[in-house]
Amino acid sequence: MPKQPQRTGKDTDAPKLVIFDFDGVLVDSEVISLSTLRATLRAFGAPLSDTEVRDRFLGSSIRQITAFLDTVAAPAFPAAEFEARWYATLFDRFRRDLAPMPGALALLDHLDVTGRAFCIASGSAMERLGVALDATGLAARFGDRVYSADIVQRGKPAPDIFLHAAREMGFEPSRCMVIEDSPAGATAARAAGMQSLGFVGGAHLRGQEDAHREILLSLQVDAVLDDLGAVRDFL
């Protein structure tokens, strides 16, 4: 991987709050999420390829997915049933298979030791976040510092969830660093006026790292990393 720029050690622009996206950053969930999403969409009459599902829905909220179903000509089930049907399959897989991203726990330990504030701001519904946090043992690390697209009017790529998290945590947007894997999230971070790091270390991007890195860089993230351990070089 090309060498990424690092901070000079000056505190003038150093982030004070680290805002994590959740799926594909803190937990290696996107392979599970995207595969079960594709199967459920197919059952609803929307047969999309793996690439189409990833490109269209990576980082999207459940509201954005159900809005897409409203455009399907002859869905097999009402769109209102989609969330319950998908989540039944998804949550079973989460409880059996979900794990923290490699390096996630060590990074959180580092943030705790150095006194750096951190939180989650995710496009996922709060119910889904709760299941995933419990399944991975991460719930205790974040407590109530978990913000979902459920609580804002617009999901990513709008900046609403990041701005809400910054307000709740008591930090100016310019002092926040977002860690994101999705183009929608990177766009939202830029719109919020926050620093951002792209992350391409999730299993869902295996074999696509270089192409995804270029997409994230085109959206003006500060750097793109494939190892969460490298995040501390930017703090």
N, C-alpha and C positions, 0 to 999 in steps of 0.2 A: 504494500500500500504506500502511496506517496507520502512523504513526510508532511505532517500538518503543522501549521503555525501554532506557536505557543505564546502564552502571556509573558510579559516582560517582568512581572513581579510587582509592578505598580498597582496600587489599590484604587486608582481613580475610576476605572471602569470594571473592576472585578465584581461579578455577580454576588449578591447577598442571599438570593433565594433560588434554589434549583427546583424547577418544575418538571416533573417527569410525566410524559405520556406513559400509559400503562402497557397495553397490549403491544408486543413486539419490542418493548424497551426493558421494562422491569420483569416481565414474564414472557417466556417463549411460547406465546399462545396463538400466534396468527396462523400457523399451519393447521391447528385444531379448528380455529374459528372459521377460516376461509373454506376448509374442506366441508365442515358441517353446514356452513352457509350455502355453499354451492349445491349440496344435496337437497337442502330444504327449498331453495329457489327452484330447483328442477321439479320437485314434488308439487310446487305451486304453479308450474307451467312456464317457468322462465329458465330454460336450459342455457347456461353460460359456461364458457370454458374456464379453466383455472386462471388463466391470464386475465380474462375479462372480469372475473370476480375480484381479483386482486387490484386491478387497475381502477375499477369502478368504486369499490367499497372499502379499500384499506383506509382506516381512520374515520369511517363514516359512522354516524349515529343510527340507532334503530329507526328513528323517524325518517332519515334519508333513505334507508333501505325499503321501508314500507311505502314511501312516496314513489319509489321506482316501481313497486308492484302495482300501484294504481295505473301505471302506463301499460301493463301487460294486457293484451287483447282479451284473453279468455282464461283468467287464473283458475286453477283447480279448486282453490279454497279462497274465502274472503281474506283480503289483506289484513284485516283486524285479527285474524288467527295466527298470523305469521310469527309474532314474537313468542307466543307460548309454545308453538311447535318447535321452533328453532332452539329456544332456550332449554327445552327438555332434553334434547340431544346434546347440546353444547355443555350444559352443566354436568351431565353425567361424565362426559369426557374430561372436563376440567378436574373433577373430583378424583378421577382415576390417573390422569396423565400429566397434569399441569405442574410445571416447576419454575422457579425463578430463573431469569436469564443468567448465564455464567457471568460472574463478576458483580452481580447486583447487590448481594449481601455485603461484600467487602466494600463496595462504594458507599452503601448506607452507613456502614461502620465508620468509614472515614469521615463522612459528613457529621456524624454524631460526635466523633472525637474532636473535630475542628470547630464545632459549634455552628455549622452552616445550616440554615433553615432549608427545609425541603417539603414538597407536597406532591400530590398527583392531580393532574387535570386531564381527564380522559373523555373521549367521545363516546365511551361505552355507558350504558345505563347503570344506575346505582346498584340494581339487583345483580347484574352481571359482575360488576366490580366486587361486590360483597362476597359472592361465591368464590371468585378467583383469589381474593385476598385471604380468605379463610383456608382455601385449599392449599395455598403455598406458604402459609404461616406468616404472611406479610402484614396482616391486619394490625398486629400489635406495633409494628414499626411506624405506622402512619396515623393510627387513631382516627380522629375526625378531620385530618388534613387530606381528605379525598374529595375531589370535586368532579362531578359528572355533568355531561351534556344535558341531563335531565333538568338541571336547575337554571339553564340559560335559554334564551329564545332561539338562538341560532347555533348550530354545531359548527365544527371546523369545516371549511377553511375560514369562517368568520372568527375573529379574535375573542369572542365573548367569554369562553370558558377560561382562557388564560388571564384575561383582565379581571374576571371575577376572583380567580385564585389569588392573584396579586393583592387585590383589595382585602380579601379575607385574611391574608397572611400579613398585611401591613407593609407592603413594599411597593415602591414605584416600578412601573414596567421596565424602565431602563436599567434597573438593578437586578433583573431576573434573567436566568438562563434556562431555556427550554431544551429538553432532550426529546427528540422526535424521530420516528421512523417513516412517517407517511408524508407525502407531498401536501395533503390537506393540512396536516399539523404544522409543517414548515411554513406554509403560507399564512396560517393563523398567527404563528409566532412573530413573523415579520410585520403583519398588520397590527399586532399588539405593541410594536416598538420594543421587542425584547431580543436579547442575544439568543442564539440557538445553535445547537449541535445536532447534526443528522446522525442517525445510527443505522448501520446496515448489518448488524451481527445476528439478527434473528434467522431462524431456520427457514422462514417463509421466503427469504431473499437469497437462499443458497443458489449459486450459479448466476444470480442477477445483480451481484453486489456492485460491479463497475457501472452498469447502466443506471441502477438506482442512485448510486453516488452522484452521477452527473445530473440526474433530475433534481436531487436535493441541493446541489451546489448552484444549479440554475435558479433556485428559489432563494438564494442569498443566505443560506445557513453559514455560520462562521467557519465550520469545519465539518467533515464527515468522518466518523469513527466506526470501527468494527469491534471494538473492545471497550466495555464499560470502565475498565481500569484506567483508560486514558483520559477519562473525563476530568480527573483531578488536576491534570496539567492545564486546564482552562479555568480553574477556580481561583 
